[in-house]
């Protein structure tokens, strides 16, 4: 008799962004999040400073990726955050060119606001050293956190970079988003909240279960 090995279907990773409280970071971790996001953009309703970030991250377990989100922030300001906060990945949501993103010596993700005419293949080449591209909805004047979706079917197949899907995701639509765009990961913030910056644990858990059930086959 020969042994046969079943090949597992790919798992979609999950990032919970806009964490403002330590209890929400713990809830995300306990329910199986792969990463949490801290927003260092002062105009966001989910913004935190370095001191708040330290309190949020205190005592969290290993193997959880800590991501810091920045929007066109000056180099000195980012370095000041990095001096105090142990971030694993930087996420850039502004007009930062690749040479700026790589300046900090950490893995980075570049956010792209998807609209008509955006060439994602070209952007994969431009940000060739990015760990992934994060695809978000385009809304004039807003770098992210819009709560709006975009046309997931517009994401080309066989992109040169892993794709993180964001923009208006929730427990109710994330399965459809995964089926249409087939991303490496999904990124949610407002879709699992009961108020801006305050996560709802039941929504969080339902989002996680829905993503796990939507494994790529």
C-alpha positions as CSV (number, residue, x, y, z in Angstrom):
1,X,0.0,0.0,0.0
2,X,1.3,3.4,-0.8
3,X,0.8,6.4,1.3
4,X,-0.8,9.5,-0.2
5,X,-0.4,13.0,1.2
6,X,-3.1,15.5,1.0
7,X,-1.9,18.9,-0.1
8,X,-3.4,21.6,2.1
9,X,-5.2,24.5,0.4
10,X,-3.6,27.9,0.9
11,X,-4.7,29.9,4.0
12,X,-5.5,33.6,3.7
13,X,-3.7,35.5,6.4
14,X,-5.5,38.1,8.5
15,X,-4.4,41.5,9.7
16,X,-6.6,43.5,12.2
17,X,-5.7,47.2,11.8
18,X,-6.5,50.3,13.7
19,X,-5.9,48.8,17.1
20,X,-6.1,51.4,19.8
21,X,-6.5,49.3,23.0
22,X,-4.5,46.5,24.5
23,X,-7.6,44.4,25.1
24,X,-8.4,44.5,21.3
25,X,-4.8,43.4,20.5
26,X,-5.2,40.5,22.8
27,X,-8.6,39.6,21.4
28,X,-7.3,39.7,17.8
29,X,-4.4,37.4,18.9
30,X,-6.5,35.0,20.8
31,X,-8.9,34.6,17.9
32,X,-6.0,33.8,15.5
33,X,-4.9,37.1,13.8
34,X,-1.6,36.9,12.0
35,X,-0.9,40.6,12.4
36,X,-2.1,43.7,14.1
37,X,-1.8,47.3,12.7
38,X,-1.1,50.5,14.6
39,X,-1.9,53.7,12.9
40,X,0.7,56.5,13.3
41,X,-1.2,59.0,11.3
42,X,-2.5,61.8,13.5
43,X,-5.5,62.7,11.3
44,X,-7.0,59.2,11.7
45,X,-9.6,58.5,14.3
46,X,-7.6,55.4,15.1
47,X,-4.3,57.1,15.6
48,X,-1.9,56.2,18.4
49,X,1.4,57.7,19.5
50,X,4.5,55.8,20.5
51,X,3.6,55.7,24.2
52,X,0.2,54.3,23.4
53,X,1.6,51.7,21.0
54,X,4.0,50.5,23.7
55,X,1.1,49.9,26.1
56,X,-0.9,48.1,23.4
57,X,2.0,45.8,22.5
58,X,3.1,45.1,26.1
59,X,3.1,41.4,26.8
60,X,1.7,40.2,23.5
61,X,2.9,36.7,22.5
62,X,5.5,35.9,19.9
63,X,4.8,35.1,16.2
64,X,2.4,38.0,15.9
65,X,3.4,40.5,13.3
66,X,3.4,44.1,14.6
67,X,2.7,46.5,11.7
68,X,3.0,50.3,11.8
69,X,1.0,52.4,9.4
70,X,2.4,55.8,8.2
71,X,1.2,58.4,5.7
72,X,3.8,60.7,4.2
73,X,5.5,61.1,7.6
74,X,9.0,62.6,7.8
75,X,11.9,60.4,8.2
76,X,12.9,61.7,11.6
77,X,9.3,61.2,12.9
78,X,9.3,57.6,11.7
79,X,12.7,56.9,13.2
80,X,11.5,58.4,16.5
81,X,8.6,55.9,16.6
82,X,11.0,53.0,15.7
83,X,13.4,54.0,18.5
84,X,10.7,53.2,21.0
85,X,8.3,50.7,19.3
86,X,9.4,47.3,18.1
87,X,7.6,47.1,14.8
88,X,8.1,44.2,12.4
89,X,6.7,45.7,9.2
90,X,6.1,49.3,8.0
91,X,3.0,50.0,5.9
92,X,3.1,53.2,3.8
93,X,-0.2,54.7,2.8
94,X,0.9,58.0,1.2
95,X,2.9,59.0,-1.9
96,X,6.2,57.5,-0.6
97,X,8.5,56.3,-3.4
98,X,10.3,53.0,-3.0
99,X,13.6,54.5,-2.1
100,X,12.0,56.2,0.9
101,X,10.1,53.0,2.0
102,X,13.3,51.0,2.0
103,X,15.3,53.6,4.0
104,X,14.4,52.2,7.4
105,X,15.8,48.7,6.9
106,X,12.6,46.9,7.7
107,X,10.2,44.9,5.5
108,X,7.5,47.2,4.1
109,X,4.1,47.0,2.5
110,X,3.0,49.7,0.0
111,X,-0.7,50.6,-0.1
112,X,-2.2,51.3,-3.5
113,X,-5.6,53.0,-3.8
114,X,-7.3,51.2,-6.7
115,X,-9.0,53.3,-9.3
116,X,-9.4,53.2,-13.1
117,X,-6.1,53.3,-14.9
118,X,-3.9,52.0,-12.0
119,X,-1.4,49.6,-13.5
120,X,-0.8,47.1,-10.7
121,X,1.8,45.1,-12.7
122,X,3.8,48.3,-13.1
123,X,3.5,49.1,-9.4
124,X,4.8,45.6,-8.6
125,X,7.9,46.4,-10.6
126,X,8.3,49.9,-9.1
127,X,8.0,48.6,-5.5
128,X,10.0,45.5,-6.3
129,X,11.5,45.1,-2.9
130,X,8.1,45.5,-1.0
131,X,6.9,42.5,0.9
132,X,3.4,43.0,-0.6
133,X,1.1,45.5,-2.1
134,X,-2.0,46.4,-0.1
135,X,-5.0,47.3,-2.3
136,X,-7.4,49.8,-0.8
137,X,-10.3,51.8,-2.1
138,X,-9.7,55.2,-3.7
139,X,-11.5,58.2,-2.1
140,X,-10.3,61.7,-2.9
141,X,-8.4,63.2,0.0
142,X,-8.4,60.0,2.2
143,X,-5.4,57.7,2.4
144,X,-7.4,54.8,3.8
145,X,-9.9,53.8,6.4
146,X,-12.8,54.8,4.1
147,X,-15.0,51.8,4.8
148,X,-15.7,51.5,1.1
149,X,-15.0,48.5,-1.2
150,X,-13.7,48.5,-4.8
151,X,-14.2,46.2,-7.7
152,X,-12.3,43.1,-6.5
153,X,-12.6,41.5,-9.9
154,X,-10.3,44.3,-11.2
155,X,-7.3,42.6,-9.4
156,X,-5.3,40.9,-12.1
157,X,-4.3,37.3,-11.7
158,X,-0.7,36.3,-11.4
159,X,0.6,39.6,-10.0
160,X,4.3,39.7,-9.2
161,X,3.7,40.5,-5.5
162,X,1.6,39.1,-2.8
163,X,-1.6,41.1,-2.4
164,X,-3.2,42.2,0.8
165,X,-6.9,43.1,0.3
166,X,-8.4,46.0,2.2
167,X,-11.2,48.6,1.9
168,X,-14.6,48.1,3.4
169,X,-14.2,44.4,4.3
170,X,-16.5,42.9,6.9
171,X,-17.7,39.5,8.0
172,X,-20.5,39.8,5.5
173,X,-18.4,40.4,2.4
174,X,-15.0,39.0,3.0
175,X,-15.8,35.6,1.5
176,X,-16.9,37.2,-1.7
177,X,-13.8,39.4,-1.7
178,X,-11.5,36.4,-1.3
179,X,-13.2,34.5,-4.1
180,X,-12.9,37.4,-6.5
181,X,-9.4,38.7,-5.7
182,X,-7.7,35.6,-4.3
183,X,-5.4,37.6,-2.0
184,X,-2.5,36.5,0.2
185,X,-4.1,38.3,3.1
186,X,-7.0,40.5,4.1
187,X,-6.8,43.6,6.2
188,X,-9.8,44.8,8.2
189,X,-10.4,47.7,10.6
190,X,-13.9,49.4,10.6
191,X,-15.7,46.2,9.6
192,X,-15.0,44.6,13.0
193,X,-15.7,47.7,15.1
194,X,-18.6,48.9,17.3
195,X,-17.1,52.5,17.3
196,X,-14.1,54.0,15.5
197,X,-11.0,52.4,17.1
198,X,-13.0,50.1,19.3
199,X,-13.2,46.5,18.1
200,X,-16.2,44.3,18.6
201,X,-15.1,40.9,19.7
202,X,-18.0,39.0,18.2
203,X,-17.5,40.7,14.8
204,X,-13.8,40.0,15.0
205,X,-14.5,36.3,15.7
206,X,-17.0,36.0,12.9
207,X,-14.6,37.7,10.5
208,X,-11.9,35.2,11.4
209,X,-14.1,32.2,10.9
210,X,-15.4,33.4,7.6
211,X,-11.9,33.9,6.3
212,X,-10.8,30.5,7.5
213,X,-13.8,28.9,5.8
214,X,-12.9,30.7,2.5
215,X,-9.6,28.9,2.0
216,X,-8.2,29.2,-1.5
217,X,-8.6,25.9,-3.4
